[in-house]
Amino acid sequence: MKPIVCLAFCAFFSIVLNAQQVGINTANPDPSAVLDVFSSNKGLLFPRLTTVQRNSIGNPAHGLTIYNTTSQCMETYFPTGWAQMACACQSFPTASYTSSPANPSTTQSVVFSPATTGATYAWQFQSGTPASSNVQNPSVTWANTGTFQVILTITDANGCSTIDTTSITVSQCAPSGSQTFNFTGAAQSFTVPACVTSIQVDAYGAQGGSGTSGGAGGLGGRVQATLTVTPGEVLQINVGGAGASPAAGWNGGGAGVGTGAGGGGATDIRRNGTGLSDRILVAGGGGGGAQGNGGAGGGLTGGQGSTNGNGVWAQGGTQSSGGAGGMYNNGGCSPGQAFAPSGVFGIGGNGLSNSACCCYGTGGGGGWYGGGGMQINGAGGGSSYVTSNGSSNITHSQGVRSGNGTLSISW
């Protein structure tokens, strides 16, 4: 090597080997350092890798340090994995996002909405069309069913980035169909099929029981409506049972007394719970009969019971209160006998005997509000109901169903 070249090389690097120490630009490396680098106008530059490139390093040594250009952080490898040691960003944007619909089918477009706005976006959609996007709210479709990765890299105005990887499940839409529920004496359930967002319901309340003295039980009501639903949600179905003598019909019918008949049970759908307040659709049941006919079930106000003599007739349930209980007073019956119990929310009033005349009473029909009970003659019918939240095409029919109730759902 020529002297002038050697001199320039030595002046630039000035590397000194002393007891396995290395000094760069210094002839006297610090005794405690294996490598001592000196400069008054330059820095030490670590390897610069993206997260993908970093993750491709095979068996990184503990203590290996890089500058991550994706996270803008100095990162060191520890036994527990890579850790950020120093970052240019003190805070990072939120990369979470929502999709609508959350559970799409192969026939639906999915719109993605990031939690952070006013940033730049880099989306990647596994098997999706398009496969990538840089818009804030991209619309994507999938041709096949399955679970696919969605990756969002979001960068704020300060250049700070965050990556989030989530999965989305794409299903096949269920074909149109229907399901009918008959009386069982127990709660049943209906799971909304994939992609179905509305159902058509046709529900009938049960008939009140017929007494042994010639009076017929009131017929159950009918409700038809379209309800907004969510794919995969589970609805509880309760189909009312017919009243008997003196038994109450299942699901809200009032009980009869002696040879008087009980009211018919209501038929309903419940959402987000199993209580009476969770009902979103109700078809009222008919009132029980004895000497007089029971009131018809259904309608916004249930039918009143009939009487073959003087007295106060039992009333049907309404949208806001139970039907008032009735009182029989005729011929040899002493005046001033007690009224039978009124209906309440969801349940018909029980029958009450008139000891001055006879020994039997009739129960009101179940419904949104139950019909009133009665002495000797017919009890009131229960009212029907449909929620105002997400319902349409509502039709009420009063007094159309004999026997037990039923409910059909189509989509």
C-alpha positions in Angstrom: 0.0 0.0 0.0 1.3 3.4 -0.9 2.2 5.7 2.1 -0.2 8.4 1.1 -3.1 5.8 0.9 -2.1 4.2 4.2 -2.0 7.6 5.8 -5.4 8.6 4.6 -6.9 5.2 5.6 -5.4 5.4 9.1 -6.5 9.0 9.6 -10.1 8.2 8.6 -10.5 5.1 10.8 -7.7 5.3 13.4 -8.6 1.8 14.6 -6.5 0.6 17.6 -6.4 -3.0 18.8 -5.4 -3.1 22.4 -6.2 -6.1 24.7 -9.1 -7.2 22.5 -10.5 -3.6 22.5 -11.4 -1.7 19.4 -11.3 2.1 19.1 -12.7 4.0 16.2 -11.3 7.6 15.8 -9.6 7.2 19.2 -6.2 5.9 20.1 -7.2 5.3 23.7 -10.5 3.2 23.9 -12.0 3.3 27.4 -10.8 0.3 29.4 -14.4 -0.8 30.2 -15.4 -0.9 26.5 -14.9 -3.6 23.9 -15.7 -0.9 21.2 -15.2 2.8 21.8 -16.4 5.0 18.9 -15.5 8.7 19.0 -16.9 11.5 16.8 -17.8 15.1 17.2 -20.0 15.4 14.1 -21.4 11.9 13.3 -23.6 9.3 15.0 -23.9 5.5 15.2 -26.4 4.1 12.7 -28.1 0.8 13.5 -29.6 -1.5 10.8 -32.9 -0.2 9.6 -35.6 -2.9 9.1 -39.4 -3.0 8.7 -41.4 -5.2 11.0 -41.7 -7.8 8.2 -38.0 -7.8 7.7 -37.3 -8.0 11.4 -39.6 -11.0 11.8 -37.7 -12.8 9.0 -34.5 -12.8 11.1 -33.7 -16.4 12.0 -32.9 -17.1 15.7 -32.1 -13.5 16.7 -29.4 -13.2 19.4 -30.5 -11.8 22.8 -29.5 -8.2 22.8 -29.7 -7.8 19.0 -30.8 -4.2 18.3 -32.3 -2.6 15.2 -34.2 0.5 14.2 -37.8 -0.5 13.2 -38.9 1.8 10.3 -42.5 0.6 10.7 -42.9 1.4 14.4 -40.2 4.1 14.3 -38.7 2.6 17.4 -35.3 1.3 18.5 -36.0 -2.4 19.3 -33.9 -5.0 21.2 -34.5 -8.8 21.2 -34.9 -10.3 24.7 -35.6 -13.9 25.7 -39.3 -12.9 25.7 -39.1 -11.4 22.2 -38.7 -8.0 20.6 -39.2 -5.0 22.9 -39.3 -1.3 22.0 -36.5 0.6 23.7 -37.1 4.1 22.4 -39.7 5.5 20.0 -40.1 8.7 17.9 -43.8 8.6 18.8 -45.0 9.2 22.3 -48.5 8.0 21.4 -49.9 6.0 18.5 -53.2 6.1 16.6 -55.8 3.5 17.3 -55.9 0.9 14.5 -59.1 -0.9 15.6 -62.1 -0.8 13.3 -65.7 -2.0 12.8 -67.3 -3.7 9.9 -70.9 -3.4 8.7 -72.4 -5.9 8.6 -70.3 -7.6 11.2 -71.2 -11.1 10.1 -71.5 -10.8 6.3 -72.4 -13.3 3.6 -71.0 -13.8 0.2 -73.8 -11.7 -1.3 -73.1 -8.6 0.8 -70.6 -5.7 0.6 -68.8 -5.0 3.9 -68.0 -1.4 4.8 -65.0 -0.9 7.1 -64.8 2.1 9.5 -61.5 2.8 11.4 -61.7 4.2 14.9 -59.2 7.0 14.1 -60.0 9.7 11.5 -57.8 12.3 10.0 -55.0 9.8 9.2 -53.8 7.7 6.3 -54.9 4.1 5.9 -53.4 1.0 4.4 -55.9 -1.9 4.3 -55.2 -5.5 3.3 -58.1 -8.0 2.8 -57.2 -11.6 2.5 -59.1 -13.1 -0.4 -61.2 -10.0 -0.6 -62.2 -7.7 -3.6 -60.3 -5.4 -3.6 -57.3 -7.0 -1.9 -56.1 -3.7 -0.6 -57.2 -0.1 -0.2 -56.0 3.3 1.0 -59.4 4.9 1.5 -60.8 5.5 5.0 -64.0 3.5 4.6 -63.4 0.8 1.9 -66.2 -1.5 0.7 -65.2 -5.1 0.2 -66.8 -8.4 -1.0 -65.8 -12.0 -0.6 -66.6 -14.7 -3.1 -66.2 -17.6 -0.7 -67.2 -18.4 2.8 -64.6 -18.7 5.6 -62.6 -16.7 8.0 -60.2 -14.1 6.5 -57.6 -11.7 7.9 -58.1 -8.0 7.7 -54.9 -5.9 8.3 -55.1 -2.1 8.9 -52.0 0.1 9.1 -52.9 3.6 10.2 -50.6 6.5 10.3 -51.4 9.8 12.0 -50.3 13.4 11.1 -47.1 12.9 13.1 -46.1 9.9 11.1 -46.8 7.5 13.9 -48.2 4.1 12.8 -50.1 1.2 14.3 -50.9 -2.1 12.8 -54.0 -4.2 13.7 -54.9 -7.6 12.4 -58.4 -9.0 12.9 -60.5 -11.7 11.3 -63.8 -11.5 9.7 -66.1 -14.5 9.1 -68.1 -14.7 5.9 -71.0 -17.1 5.7 -73.5 -18.3 3.1 -76.9 -16.7 3.2 -79.7 -19.0 4.2 -82.4 -19.6 1.6 -85.9 -18.3 2.3 -88.0 -20.5 4.5 -90.5 -20.8 7.3 -90.9 -22.4 10.7 -94.1 -23.1 12.6 -94.4 -23.4 16.4 -97.3 -25.3 18.0 -98.4 -25.5 21.6 -96.0 -27.5 23.8 -96.6 -26.0 27.3 -93.0 -24.7 27.4 -90.9 -22.0 25.9 -89.4 -22.6 22.5 -86.7 -20.8 20.6 -86.0 -19.5 17.1 -82.5 -18.6 15.8 -82.5 -16.0 13.0 -80.7 -17.5 10.0 -77.6 -15.9 8.5 -78.2 -12.7 6.5 -81.8 -12.5 7.5 -82.7 -9.0 8.8 -86.5 -9.2 8.9 -89.1 -11.9 9.5 -92.8 -12.1 8.9 -94.8 -13.3 11.9 -98.3 -14.8 11.9 -99.3 -15.5 15.5 -102.6 -16.7 17.1 -103.6 -16.6 20.8 -105.5 -19.6 22.3 -109.2 -20.0 22.9 -110.7 -19.7 26.3 -112.2 -22.8 27.8 -116.0 -23.6 27.5 -118.0 -24.0 30.7 -120.5 -26.8 31.4 -123.4 -24.4 31.4 -123.5 -23.7 27.6 -121.2 -20.7 27.3 -118.4 -20.9 24.8 -114.8 -19.8 25.4 -113.7 -16.7 23.5 -111.7 -17.3 20.4 -108.0 -16.3 20.3 -106.7 -13.2 18.5 -104.4 -13.0 15.5 -101.4 -10.7 14.9 -99.4 -10.4 11.6 -96.3 -8.2 11.4 -92.9 -7.8 9.9 -90.1 -7.5 12.6 -86.5 -6.3 12.1 -84.1 -8.9 13.4 -80.3 -9.5 13.6 -78.7 -12.6 12.0 -77.9 -15.2 14.7 -80.0 -13.7 17.4 -82.2 -16.1 19.4 -85.9 -15.2 20.0 -88.0 -17.0 22.6 -91.4 -18.3 21.4 -94.3 -19.0 23.7 -97.4 -20.5 22.2 -100.6 -20.2 24.3 -102.6 -23.2 25.5 -106.4 -23.3 25.4 -108.3 -22.9 28.7 -110.3 -25.7 30.2 -112.8 -26.1 33.1 -111.4 -24.8 35.4 -107.8 -24.8 34.3 -106.1 -21.6 33.0 -104.6 -21.7 29.5 -100.8 -21.8 29.5 -99.0 -18.4 29.1 -101.2 -16.0 30.9 -104.8 -17.3 31.0 -106.8 -16.6 34.2 -108.0 -19.7 36.2 -111.7 -20.6 36.4 -113.5 -21.6 39.6 -115.6 -24.8 39.9 -117.2 -25.6 36.6 -116.3 -22.2 35.1 -113.6 -22.3 32.5 -110.1 -20.7 32.4 -109.0 -18.1 29.9 -106.8 -18.9 26.9 -103.1 -18.3 27.0 -101.4 -15.6 24.8 -98.9 -16.4 22.1 -95.8 -14.2 22.1 -92.2 -13.5 21.0 -89.6 -12.3 23.5 -86.2 -10.7 22.8 -83.2 -10.2 25.1 -84.9 -11.9 28.0 -87.6 -14.2 29.2 -89.9 -11.9 31.2 -93.2 -10.3 30.3 -91.5 -7.0 29.6 -89.3 -8.6 27.0 -92.3 -9.4 24.7 -92.1 -7.7 21.3 -95.3 -9.3 19.8 -98.3 -10.7 21.5 -101.5 -12.4 20.2 -104.2 -12.2 23.0 -106.1 -15.3 24.3 -109.9 -15.5 24.6 -111.8 -15.3 27.9 -113.3 -18.4 29.6 -117.0 -19.1 29.3 -119.7 -20.5 31.6 -123.4 -19.4 31.3 -122.2 -16.6 29.1 -119.6 -16.6 26.3 -116.0 -15.5 26.9 -114.8 -12.3 25.3 -112.8 -12.6 22.1 -109.0 -12.4 22.4 -106.9 -10.0 20.3 -107.1 -6.5 18.9 -105.7 -3.5 20.7 -108.5 -4.0 23.2 -109.7 -7.5 24.0 -113.4 -8.3 23.7 -115.7 -8.1 26.8 -117.4 -11.2 28.2 -121.1 -11.7 27.9 -123.7 -12.3 30.6 -127.2 -13.8 30.4 -128.4 -11.6 33.2 -127.9 -8.4 35.0 -124.5 -7.4 36.3 -121.2 -5.7 35.3 -119.6 -7.4 32.3 -115.9 -8.4 32.4 -113.8 -6.2 30.2 -111.0 -7.0 27.8 -107.4 -5.9 28.3 -106.1 -2.8 26.6 -102.7 -1.4 25.6 -102.2 0.1 29.0 -104.2 -1.8 31.6 -105.9 -5.1 32.4 -109.5 -5.6 31.8 -111.8 -4.9 34.7 -113.3 -7.9 36.5 -117.1 -8.4 36.3 -119.8 -9.1 38.7 -123.0 -11.2 38.2 -126.2 -9.9 39.9 -129.6 -11.3 38.8 -132.7 -12.8 40.2 -132.2 -14.4 43.5 -128.6 -13.3 43.7 -128.0 -10.8 46.4 -126.7 -7.4 45.2 -123.4 -6.1 46.2 -121.4 -9.3 45.5 -117.6 -8.7 45.0 -116.1 -8.1 41.6 -113.9 -10.8 40.1 -110.2 -9.9 39.8 -109.2 -7.7 37.0 -106.5 -8.6 34.5 -103.0 -7.4 34.9 -99.9 -7.1 32.6 -99.7 -10.3 30.7 -102.2 -12.3 32.8 -105.9 -12.6 32.8 -107.9 -12.2 36.0 -109.1 -15.3 37.8 -112.8 -16.2 38.1 -114.7 -15.6 41.3 -117.7 -17.6 42.5 -120.9 -15.8 43.6 -122.0 -17.7 46.7 -125.4 -16.2 46.7 -126.2 -17.7 43.3 -123.8 -20.5 42.5 -120.3 -21.7 42.8 -118.3 -21.0 39.7 -116.4 -18.2 37.9 -114.4 -17.7 34.6 -110.9 -16.6 33.9 -109.8 -13.8 31.6 -107.6 -14.4 28.5 -103.9 -13.8 28.6 -102.4 -11.0 26.5 -100.3 -7.9 26.4 -102.7 -7.0 29.2 -105.1 -9.8 30.4 -108.8 -9.7 30.4 -110.9 -9.4 33.5 -112.3 -12.4 35.4 -116.0 -13.0 35.9 -118.7 -14.6 38.1 -120.8 -17.3 36.4 -120.7 -15.7 32.9 -118.0 -15.0 30.3 -114.6 -13.4 31.2 -112.8 -10.7 29.1 -110.3 -11.4 26.4 -106.6 -10.4 26.4 -105.2 -7.7 24.2 -102.6 -8.1 21.4 -99.5 -6.0 21.0 -96.6 -5.3 18.6 -93.5 -3.3 19.5 -93.1 0.0 17.7 -89.3 -0.5 17.4 -88.5 -2.0 13.9 -92.0 -3.3 13.1 -94.2 -2.8 10.1 -97.1 -4.3 8.1 -99.1 -4.8 11.4 -102.5 -6.4 11.2 -104.7 -7.2 14.2 -107.7 -9.6 14.0 -109.9 -10.4 17.0 -111.6 -13.7 17.9 -110.4 -16.0 15.1 -108.6 -19.0 16.7 -110.1 -22.1 18.3 -108.1 -24.4 20.4 -104.5 -23.9 21.2 -102.5 -21.0 19.7 -99.8 -21.3 17.0 -97.1 -19.1 15.5 -95.4 -19.1 12.1 -92.2 -17.3 11.1 -91.1 -16.9 7.4 -88.1 -15.1 5.9 
